[in-house]
Amino acid sequence: MQLNFLVIGDICVDRFVYGHSKRLSPEAPVPVFTPTDVKENGGMAENVYNNLRSLIIADNENHCVNSIFSESTANKIRYVDTKTNHYFLRVDEDNKIPKFHLTEENKNKISKSDCIIISDYDKGFLSISDIELIFMHKKRNAKIFLDTKKNIPEQIFRVVNYLKLNEKEYNSISEYNRSNYRDKIIATLGENGACYNNVYFHVKSPKNTIDVSGAGDTFMAALCYHYMISENMGQSIIFANEKASEVVSKRGVAIV
């Protein structure tokens, strides 16, 4: 069966400037950075999209992946030591991102999708009311997965099937929401795996962590893809843990 996936969210350019520093500046006690290489990737929602497409291609499947992205991008620039992969500095250039509009084209994409993945980095593209509009225009049995940096009001839980949170985000929501919607919340815990419905899923074969950039996007893509095929959340979290573990062993924002 062919599945239609839709990834919605704000996007960025992830730029990694690799180099080294061998001296301090004479003007101030800061290292003088010498760049030697630059790598760029599509980040945020675009990284979810790229990982999802990669998983589908690897399985030789013909599922469809569409997108509704912000028209302009933010920039995340990291200055990284080539030898150790330690960051000297990260610079975020948050360009003004135009707001989401529910055009006829976007309505059509939403209404035809079996799985809608909302990757909301809270850069101004999506509002809470936009997420509610997406819910109103989806087809009856379509699943909505949300990963958001926003403060989460209770009504969000009524319009999404699953909400992915990192450990800090999970700890910031109310005890009431944690208890009443525990069957909708997947909390990622870094090297400790993930938690769902009070069950912990540990990483089976942890790898050396080199760079965690974009690992949450990989987890999200793998989770949604596997769940839509298996309809088993436990197995899907195990699969997502494995794929996130793979990318953290690589430099930069890696695609699984």
C-alpha positions as CSV (number, residue, x, y, z in Angstrom):
1,M,0.0,0.0,0.0
2,Q,1.3,3.4,-1.0
3,L,1.3,5.9,1.9
4,N,1.2,9.7,1.5
5,F,3.4,11.6,3.9
6,L,3.4,15.3,4.4
7,V,6.1,17.3,6.3
8,I,5.1,20.8,7.5
9,G,7.4,23.3,9.2
10,D,10.0,26.0,9.1
11,I,13.4,25.3,7.5
12,C,17.0,26.4,7.9
13,V,20.4,26.1,6.3
14,D,22.7,24.1,8.7
15,R,26.2,25.4,7.9
16,F,29.3,23.7,9.5
17,V,32.5,25.7,9.2
18,Y,35.4,23.3,10.0
19,G,38.8,24.5,10.9
20,H,41.3,24.9,13.7
21,S,42.8,27.3,16.2
22,K,46.5,27.4,17.2
23,R,46.7,30.8,18.9
24,L,44.8,33.4,20.9
25,S,44.0,36.8,19.4
26,P,46.4,39.7,20.5
27,E,43.4,42.0,20.8
28,A,41.3,39.9,23.2
29,P,41.6,36.5,25.0
30,V,39.7,34.6,22.3
31,P,41.0,31.9,19.9
32,V,41.7,32.8,16.3
33,F,39.8,30.4,14.1
34,T,41.1,29.3,10.7
35,P,38.4,27.8,8.5
36,T,39.4,24.9,6.2
37,D,36.1,23.4,5.0
38,V,32.4,24.2,4.8
39,K,29.5,21.8,4.6
40,E,25.8,22.7,4.3
41,N,22.6,20.8,4.8
42,G,18.9,21.6,4.8
43,G,17.8,21.7,8.4
44,M,14.8,21.6,10.7
45,A,11.7,20.4,8.9
46,E,13.8,19.9,5.7
47,N,16.0,17.5,7.6
48,V,13.0,15.5,8.7
49,Y,11.9,15.4,5.0
50,N,15.3,14.3,3.8
51,N,15.6,11.5,6.4
52,L,12.1,10.3,5.6
53,R,12.9,10.1,1.9
54,S,16.1,8.3,2.6
55,L,14.4,5.7,4.6
56,I,11.8,5.1,1.9
57,I,14.4,4.8,-0.8
58,A,16.5,2.4,1.3
59,D,13.4,0.1,1.6
60,N,12.7,0.4,-2.2
61,E,9.2,1.6,-1.4
62,N,7.2,4.0,-3.5
63,H,5.6,6.0,-0.7
64,C,5.0,9.7,-1.6
65,V,6.6,12.5,0.5
66,N,5.2,16.1,0.1
67,S,6.1,19.2,2.0
68,I,4.8,22.6,3.1
69,F,7.8,24.6,4.1
70,S,8.4,28.2,5.1
71,E,9.3,30.4,2.1
72,S,12.5,31.7,3.6
73,T,15.0,30.1,5.8
74,A,16.9,30.7,9.0
75,N,20.7,30.0,9.1
76,K,22.6,28.1,11.8
77,I,26.3,28.5,11.5
78,R,28.6,26.3,13.6
79,Y,32.4,26.8,13.8
80,V,33.8,23.4,14.6
81,D,37.3,22.1,15.4
82,T,38.1,19.6,12.7
83,K,40.1,17.3,14.9
84,T,37.9,17.0,18.0
85,N,34.5,18.1,16.5
86,H,34.1,20.5,19.5
87,Y,32.2,23.7,18.7
88,F,34.0,27.1,19.0
89,L,30.8,29.0,18.3
90,R,27.2,28.7,17.0
91,V,25.6,31.7,15.3
92,D,21.9,31.7,14.5
93,E,20.6,34.1,11.9
94,D,16.8,33.9,12.2
95,N,15.6,35.6,9.1
96,K,12.0,36.7,9.2
97,I,10.0,33.7,8.2
98,P,6.6,34.4,6.5
99,K,3.6,32.9,8.2
100,F,1.9,29.7,7.1
101,H,-1.2,30.2,4.8
102,L,-3.9,27.6,4.2
103,T,-3.9,28.0,0.4
104,E,-6.0,25.7,-1.8
105,E,-2.7,23.9,-2.7
106,N,-1.9,23.4,1.0
107,K,-5.5,22.2,1.7
108,N,-5.1,19.6,-1.0
109,K,-1.8,18.3,0.3
110,I,-3.2,18.0,3.8
111,S,-6.5,16.3,2.8
112,K,-4.6,13.7,0.8
113,S,-2.0,12.8,3.4
114,D,-2.1,9.6,5.5
115,C,0.6,10.9,7.8
116,I,1.2,14.6,8.6
117,I,4.5,15.4,10.4
118,I,4.7,18.9,11.8
119,S,8.2,20.0,12.7
120,D,7.7,23.3,14.4
121,Y,10.9,25.1,15.5
122,D,8.8,28.2,16.5
123,K,10.4,30.6,14.1
124,G,7.1,32.3,13.3
125,F,5.8,30.0,10.5
126,L,3.2,28.1,12.5
127,S,0.8,29.2,15.3
128,I,-1.3,27.0,17.6
129,S,-4.3,28.0,15.5
130,D,-2.5,26.9,12.3
131,I,-2.0,23.4,13.8
132,E,-5.7,23.3,14.7
133,L,-6.5,24.2,11.1
134,I,-4.3,21.4,9.8
135,F,-6.3,19.0,12.0
136,M,-9.6,20.3,10.6
137,H,-8.6,19.7,7.0
138,K,-7.0,16.3,7.3
139,K,-8.7,13.2,6.2
140,R,-10.5,11.1,8.8
141,N,-7.9,8.4,9.5
142,A,-4.8,10.5,8.9
143,K,-2.2,10.6,11.8
144,I,-0.6,13.8,13.0
145,F,2.8,13.7,14.6
146,L,4.0,17.0,16.2
147,D,7.5,18.1,17.3
148,T,7.3,21.7,18.5
149,K,9.4,24.1,20.4
150,K,6.3,26.1,21.6
151,N,4.9,26.1,25.0
152,I,2.2,23.4,24.7
153,P,-1.4,24.3,25.7
154,E,-3.8,21.4,26.5
155,Q,-5.8,21.9,23.2
156,I,-2.8,20.7,21.2
157,F,-3.3,17.2,22.6
158,R,-6.8,17.1,21.2
159,V,-5.7,17.7,17.6
160,V,-2.5,15.5,17.3
161,N,-2.1,11.8,17.6
162,Y,1.5,11.9,18.9
163,L,3.7,14.6,20.4
164,K,7.5,14.1,20.4
165,L,9.4,16.0,23.1
166,N,13.0,16.1,24.2
167,E,13.7,15.6,27.9
168,K,13.8,19.4,28.7
169,E,10.5,20.0,26.9
170,Y,8.9,17.0,28.5
171,N,9.9,18.2,32.0
172,S,8.4,21.6,31.2
173,I,4.8,20.5,30.6
174,S,2.3,20.1,33.4
175,E,1.9,16.9,35.5
176,Y,-1.7,17.0,34.4
177,N,-0.8,16.8,30.7
178,R,1.9,14.2,31.3
179,S,-0.5,12.0,33.2
180,N,-3.6,12.4,31.0
181,Y,-1.9,12.3,27.6
182,R,0.9,9.9,28.3
183,D,-0.4,7.6,25.5
184,K,0.3,10.5,23.1
185,I,3.7,11.7,24.3
186,I,7.1,10.2,23.2
187,A,9.9,11.7,25.2
188,T,13.4,11.4,23.8
189,L,16.2,11.0,26.4
190,G,19.4,11.3,24.4
191,E,21.8,8.4,25.0
192,N,19.1,6.9,27.3
193,G,16.7,6.3,24.5
194,A,13.1,7.3,24.8
195,C,10.0,6.9,27.0
196,Y,6.4,6.3,26.0
197,N,3.4,5.5,28.2
198,N,5.7,5.0,31.2
199,V,7.8,2.4,29.3
200,Y,11.5,3.1,28.7
201,F,13.1,2.1,25.4
202,H,16.9,2.0,25.7
203,V,19.3,2.2,22.8
204,K,20.4,-1.4,22.1
205,S,23.7,-0.7,20.4
206,P,24.9,2.8,21.5
207,K,27.6,4.3,19.3
208,N,30.2,6.9,20.0
209,T,28.5,10.3,19.9
210,I,30.3,12.7,17.6
211,D,27.6,15.3,16.8
212,V,23.9,15.3,18.0
213,S,22.9,18.0,15.5
214,G,19.7,17.0,13.8
215,A,19.3,13.7,15.6
216,G,15.8,14.6,16.8
217,D,14.8,15.1,13.2
218,T,16.1,11.7,12.3
219,F,14.2,10.2,15.2
220,M,11.0,11.9,14.1
221,A,11.2,10.7,10.5
222,A,12.1,7.1,11.5
223,L,9.3,7.0,14.2
224,C,6.6,8.2,11.8
225,Y,7.7,6.0,8.9
226,H,7.9,2.8,10.9
227,Y,4.6,3.5,12.8
228,M,2.7,4.0,9.6
229,I,3.9,0.7,8.4
230,S,3.7,-1.3,11.6
231,E,1.1,0.5,13.7
232,N,3.2,-0.5,16.7
233,M,4.6,2.4,18.7
234,G,7.0,0.3,20.8
235,Q,8.7,-1.2,17.7
236,S,8.7,2.2,16.0
237,I,10.5,3.8,18.9
238,I,13.1,1.1,18.9
239,F,13.6,1.6,15.2
240,A,13.8,5.4,15.7
241,N,16.4,5.0,18.5
242,E,18.6,2.9,16.1
243,K,18.4,5.5,13.3
244,A,19.1,8.4,15.7
245,S,22.1,6.4,17.1
246,E,23.5,6.1,13.6
247,V,23.5,9.8,12.8
248,V,25.0,10.9,16.1
249,S,28.1,8.9,15.2
250,K,28.6,11.2,12.1
251,R,29.7,14.8,11.7
252,G,27.2,17.5,11.2
253,V,23.5,17.1,10.3
254,A,23.6,13.7,8.8
255,I,20.9,11.8,6.9
256,V,20.3,8.2,7.8
